[in-house]
């Protein structure tokens, strides 16, 4: 039973993601944000439990990816779909195209699935990531939808921005850009500078902007990763 604890936590992640999907189709973006955040908490805890209990297994690895596709791929995509279908203002598109545009949101789980499958077979991603990880992308989108629901219907440019971001964030997930892990492996400042800066920034942004601050925190994470990589290259030179 002890070895099943991480799997139970992983399945709780998936269960939370399913609830988030149902909330998205009710247009309740706040509830989507809450349940995807709960899913992210379970996603963090299952890895921690596996390490503490030494309960690693091939089954757990596969379950984790399947749960992440639902919680950080399908759930955020459902929110983006509803945002574009029910709240967006796209007057320049002809009617048939206007009806199909919202379905581009489901590129998010498509690229998330590819990214997670790639992660599972990429031995370089044991201590860091190549490309934006699926949970970070999912948290970006649920925060973005919550913040944009009152704005997107008043300005057509926010609709265009959403479509551009779908493409950009999807490509970031399968890119080769090195990105640091959120995990703090030891209680020391050295080696954890970017993680600590990100935590402080995230706290500040959420305090100032609420749920919408999470999206800006993910943008900060991407920029910190790119800046850290540039610094490493300049040091080598």
Secondary structure, 3 states (H helix, E strand, C coil): CHHHHHHHHHHHHHHHHHHHHHHHCCCCHHHHHHHHHHHHHHHHHHHHHHHHHCCCCHHHHHHHHHHHHHHHHHHHHHHHHHHHHHHCCCCCCCHHHHHHHHHHHHHHHHHHHHHHHHHHHCHHHCCEEECCCHHHHHHHHHHHHHHHCCCHHHCHHHHHHHHHHHHHHHHHHCCCCEEECCCCCCCCCCCCHHHHHHHHHHHHHHHHHCCHHHHHHHHHHHHHHHHHHHHHHHHHC
